[in-house]
Amino acid sequence: MLTATLDAFDTPSIVPLHVGDVVTLKSGGPRMTVTYAGPVALTTGDWVVCQWFDDQGELRQEMFEQERVQLEPRSIPAGSVKLGSFGRVAHHG
C-alpha cells in the first residue's frame, strides 16, 4: 500500500496571495494591501499590485514579484495593543 507523507520540501515556498491580504517586502517596509494577485502581461511568474500610505499620507501603488513579499496578519494582535486607562468624566452643573 502506498502512503503519502508531507515533507517541508514538498510544500510550495510561496503562499498564494489574494486581494485584501496584507503583505510587507521581505527586505522590510510598510504594511501594504494586495489589490491584484496573478499574472501580468509580458512578464513571467506571479505578481502582486499593492497599495499603502507613505509617511506623508499619500496613497502609493507598486507592482512586485510575489516572491519578494511575505504575508502579514491583516490586523495587529490585541495582545500587542496597549490601551490607556479611561478616567471618569466629571460633570459640572
C-alpha positions as a Markdown table, in Angstrom:
| # | Residue | x | y | z |
|---|---|---|---|---|
| 1 | Met | 0.0 | 0.0 | 0.0 |
| 2 | Leu | 1.3 | 3.4 | -0.9 |
| 3 | Thr | 1.3 | 6.1 | 1.7 |
| 4 | Ala | 1.9 | 9.8 | 1.2 |
| 5 | Thr | 3.7 | 11.9 | 3.7 |
| 6 | Leu | 4.1 | 15.7 | 3.8 |
| 7 | Asp | 7.6 | 16.9 | 3.8 |
| 8 | Ala | 8.6 | 20.5 | 4.3 |
| 9 | Phe | 10.5 | 20.3 | 1.0 |
| 10 | Asp | 7.3 | 19.2 | -0.9 |
| 11 | Thr | 5.2 | 22.2 | 0.1 |
| 12 | Pro | 5.3 | 25.3 | -2.1 |
| 13 | Ser | 7.6 | 28.0 | -0.8 |
| 14 | Ile | 5.2 | 30.8 | -1.9 |
| 15 | Val | 1.8 | 31.0 | -0.3 |
| 16 | Pro | -0.9 | 32.1 | -2.8 |
| 17 | Leu | -1.9 | 35.7 | -2.2 |
| 18 | His | -5.3 | 37.2 | -2.6 |
| 19 | Val | -6.9 | 40.6 | -2.9 |
| 20 | Gly | -7.2 | 42.1 | 0.6 |
| 21 | Asp | -4.2 | 40.3 | 2.0 |
| 22 | Val | -1.7 | 42.4 | 3.9 |
| 23 | Val | 2.0 | 42.0 | 2.9 |
| 24 | Thr | 5.4 | 43.5 | 3.5 |
| 25 | Leu | 8.5 | 43.3 | 1.4 |
| 26 | Lys | 10.9 | 40.6 | 2.7 |
| 27 | Ser | 13.5 | 43.3 | 2.7 |
| 28 | Gly | 11.3 | 45.5 | 5.0 |
| 29 | Gly | 9.0 | 48.4 | 4.6 |
| 30 | Pro | 5.4 | 49.4 | 5.2 |
| 31 | Arg | 2.4 | 47.1 | 5.5 |
| 32 | Met | 0.7 | 47.0 | 2.1 |
| 33 | Thr | -2.7 | 45.8 | 0.9 |
| 34 | Val | -2.8 | 43.5 | -2.1 |
| 35 | Thr | -5.2 | 44.9 | -4.8 |
| 36 | Tyr | -4.3 | 42.3 | -7.5 |
| 37 | Ala | -2.5 | 38.9 | -7.5 |
| 38 | Gly | -1.7 | 36.9 | -10.5 |
| 39 | Pro | 0.0 | 37.0 | -14.0 |
| 40 | Val | 0.8 | 40.3 | -15.7 |
| 41 | Ala | 1.1 | 40.7 | -19.5 |
| 42 | Leu | 4.6 | 40.5 | -20.9 |
| 43 | Thr | 6.1 | 39.1 | -17.7 |
| 44 | Thr | 6.7 | 35.7 | -16.2 |
| 45 | Gly | 5.7 | 34.5 | -12.8 |
| 46 | Asp | 3.1 | 35.7 | -10.3 |
| 47 | Trp | 2.9 | 39.4 | -9.4 |
| 48 | Val | 1.0 | 41.4 | -6.8 |
| 49 | Val | -0.1 | 45.0 | -7.0 |
| 50 | Cys | -0.1 | 46.7 | -3.6 |
| 51 | Gln | -1.3 | 49.9 | -2.2 |
| 52 | Trp | -0.2 | 51.7 | 1.0 |
| 53 | Phe | 0.0 | 55.2 | 2.6 |
| 54 | Asp | 3.5 | 56.7 | 2.8 |
| 55 | Asp | 4.8 | 58.8 | 5.7 |
| 56 | Gln | 3.2 | 61.9 | 4.2 |
| 57 | Gly | -0.2 | 60.2 | 4.0 |
| 58 | Glu | 0.0 | 59.9 | 0.2 |
| 59 | Leu | -1.6 | 56.8 | -1.4 |
| 60 | Arg | 1.1 | 54.7 | -3.2 |
| 61 | Gln | 0.8 | 51.8 | -5.5 |
| 62 | Glu | 3.5 | 49.4 | -6.9 |
| 63 | Met | 3.8 | 46.0 | -8.6 |
| 64 | Phe | 6.1 | 43.4 | -7.0 |
| 65 | Glu | 7.1 | 39.9 | -7.9 |
| 66 | Gln | 5.2 | 37.7 | -5.4 |
| 67 | Glu | 8.4 | 36.0 | -4.2 |
| 68 | Arg | 9.6 | 39.5 | -2.9 |
| 69 | Val | 6.7 | 39.9 | -0.4 |
| 70 | Gln | 5.6 | 38.0 | 2.7 |
| 71 | Leu | 2.1 | 37.6 | 4.1 |
| 72 | Glu | 1.3 | 39.5 | 7.3 |
| 73 | Pro | -1.6 | 39.3 | 9.7 |
| 74 | Arg | -4.5 | 41.5 | 8.5 |
| 75 | Ser | -4.8 | 43.2 | 11.9 |
| 76 | Ile | -2.5 | 43.8 | 14.8 |
| 77 | Pro | -3.0 | 41.2 | 17.5 |
| 78 | Ala | -4.9 | 42.5 | 20.5 |
| 79 | Gly | -2.2 | 41.4 | 22.9 |
| 80 | Ser | 0.3 | 43.9 | 21.3 |
| 81 | Val | -2.0 | 46.9 | 21.7 |
| 82 | Lys | -1.6 | 49.0 | 24.8 |
| 83 | Leu | -4.7 | 51.0 | 25.8 |
| 84 | Gly | -4.6 | 53.9 | 28.2 |
| 85 | Ser | -6.8 | 54.0 | 31.2 |
| 86 | Phe | -10.1 | 55.8 | 30.9 |
| 87 | Gly | -11.0 | 58.0 | 33.8 |
| 88 | Arg | -14.4 | 59.2 | 34.9 |
| 89 | Val | -15.5 | 62.5 | 33.4 |
| 90 | Ala | -16.6 | 65.0 | 35.9 |
| 91 | His | -19.8 | 66.8 | 35.0 |
| 92 | His | -20.0 | 70.4 | 36.2 |
| 93 | Gly | -23.5 | 71.8 | 36.5 |
